Amino acid sequence: MMLTAEQLLAAQKANVETLFGLTTKAFEGVEKLIELNVTASRAALAEAADTAQSVLNVKDAQELLALQAALFQPLAEKTAAYSRHLYDITSSAGAEFGKAFEGQVADAQKKFLAVVDNAAKNAPAGSETAVAVFKSAVAAGNNALESVQKAVKQAADVAEANFNAVANTAVNAAKAPAKAKRA
């Protein structure tokens, strides 16, 4: 099967569109990261000013210890929230790239199978066994690729669940001393 100039041009155009689409998604992810960091920095600066003012108003050591204990719980919660936002942004961008990759792979597989089918139709008599072996190898390769994609998806799901569990544990651990001091 010979590729025509139109087919090559169409393939190149599709590749350029995919590249620009992924570049746009990458910039959107960077914009979200910048926005998250600016927001977090602005909040940290405001909290630092409030904390400095509170420290200046402390009258004794016990009040200073109470102020210090009161600062740790919100810090853990804010750190966990920041980490969740960061994880959401990066996983969303990764998912977009993954979808694009899977689409490109599926398209390439279809085209390759069309070439194999066309070659099988035009194969000389007596080469049926070789064609069947080749088709079997291609099918096995496709199955292996699908298995890898499923394993990667499962690993990402497990990583996300573990991340959420660790973040929740950290927040709960920070809450425990604050509750104990109140009691």
Sequence and secondary structure as in RCSB ss.txt:
>XXXX:A:sequence
MMLTAEQLLAAQKANVETLFGLTTKAFEGVEKLIELNVTASRAALAEAADTAQSVLNVKDAQELLALQAALFQPL
AEKTAAYSRHLYDITSSAGAEFGKAFEGQVADAQKKFLAVVDNAAKNAPAGSETAVAVFKSAVAAGNNALESVQK
AVKQAADVAEANFNAVANTAVNAAKAPAKAKRA
>XXXX:A:secstr
    HHHHHHHHHHHHHHHHHHHHHHHHHHHHHHHHHHHHHHHHHHHHHHHHHHHHT  SHHHHHHHHHHHHHHH
HHHHHHHHHHHHHHHHHHHHHHHHHHHHHHHHHHHHHHHHHHHHHHTS TT HHHHHHHHHHHHHHHHHHHHHHH
HHHHHHHHHHHHHHHHHHHHHHHHHHHHHHHH 
